[in-house]
Amino acid sequence: MVRYAEPGTVNWVESGGGPLIAVPETVLPFWAGADGEETASDYDRACEVDGQAGFLPVGDSTALVLGDEPAATAFLPEHGTFVRWCAGNDERELLAGVPEALRTAEWGPETSWRVPGPVVLFDAAWPGGACERTDHVRVPLAPGRYAVRTAHTRPGPETWLALVQLRQLTA
């Protein structure tokens, strides 16, 4: 696989061309990826998600699908945000633009996502039980409900980001 995001400050996850998925750790074994005997694999279901983010049932929980385009993605815990590298010269410049991007983003409608705890972000084509053999990152979410919102931003003339922000909800 060609790497577009060079290793640096944060851990970037890339796909082979399809969507990325954040699956709760507790249900990783239930995600079959592109494997399976069914006519529509889990990966096929993930590819059908429209827009920047959507949800799919996995076991007794729900996974977050990061769709739209197969951009290198990192989770920035200090912002509670998945940052998707659509265009940019280098990681330093891209990350420097994140605070401004978050401040000026025109956010889409919020949706709600309930998680039982940490999730793992990886290429949706991989089975959950094998995701550690490819690009992946563990996102240490506390159990609960999260508001999820998305935006496309241009914090610089040659820097484009897609953002998927999570905000834990009370009660």
Secondary structure in CASP SS format (residue, H / E / C, confidence):
PFRMAT SS
TARGET T0000
AUTHOR 0000-0000-0000
METHOD secondary structure of the structure
MODEL  1
M C 1.00
V C 1.00
R C 1.00
Y C 1.00
A C 1.00
E C 1.00
P C 1.00
G C 1.00
T C 1.00
V C 1.00
N C 1.00
W C 1.00
V E 1.00
E C 1.00
S C 1.00
G C 1.00
G C 1.00
G C 1.00
P C 1.00
L E 1.00
I E 1.00
A E 1.00
V E 1.00
P E 1.00
E H 1.00
T H 1.00
V H 1.00
L H 1.00
P H 1.00
F H 1.00
W C 1.00
A C 1.00
G C 1.00
A C 1.00
D C 1.00
G C 1.00
E C 1.00
E C 1.00
T C 1.00
A C 1.00
S C 1.00
D H 1.00
Y H 1.00
D H 1.00
R H 1.00
A H 1.00
C H 1.00
E C 1.00
V C 1.00
D C 1.00
G C 1.00
Q C 1.00
A E 1.00
G E 1.00
F E 1.00
L E 1.00
P E 1.00
V E 1.00
G C 1.00
D C 1.00
S E 1.00
T E 1.00
A E 1.00
L E 1.00
V E 1.00
L E 1.00
G C 1.00
D C 1.00
E C 1.00
P C 1.00
A C 1.00
A E 1.00
T E 1.00
A E 1.00
F E 1.00
L E 1.00
P C 1.00
E C 1.00
H C 1.00
G C 1.00
T E 1.00
F E 1.00
V E 1.00
R E 1.00
W E 1.00
C E 1.00
A E 1.00
G C 1.00
N C 1.00
D C 1.00
E H 1.00
R H 1.00
E H 1.00
L H 1.00
L H 1.00
A H 1.00
G C 1.00
V H 1.00
P H 1.00
E H 1.00
A H 1.00
L H 1.00
R H 1.00
T H 1.00
A C 1.00
E C 1.00
W C 1.00
G C 1.00
P C 1.00
E C 1.00
T E 1.00
S E 1.00
W E 1.00
R E 1.00
V E 1.00
P C 1.00
G C 1.00
P C 1.00
V E 1.00
V E 1.00
L E 1.00
F E 1.00
D E 1.00
A C 1.00
A C 1.00
W C 1.00
P C 1.00
G H 1.00
G H 1.00
A H 1.00
C H 1.00
E H 1.00
R H 1.00
T C 1.00
D C 1.00
H E 1.00
V E 1.00
R E 1.00
V E 1.00
P C 1.00
L C 1.00
A C 1.00
P C 1.00
G E 1.00
R E 1.00
Y E 1.00
A E 1.00
V E 1.00
R E 1.00
T E 1.00
A E 1.00
H E 1.00
T E 1.00
R E 1.00
P E 1.00
G E 1.00
P C 1.00
E C 1.00
T E 1.00
W E 1.00
L E 1.00
A E 1.00
L E 1.00
V E 1.00
Q E 1.00
L E 1.00
R E 1.00
Q E 1.00
L C 1.00
T C 1.00
A C 1.00
END
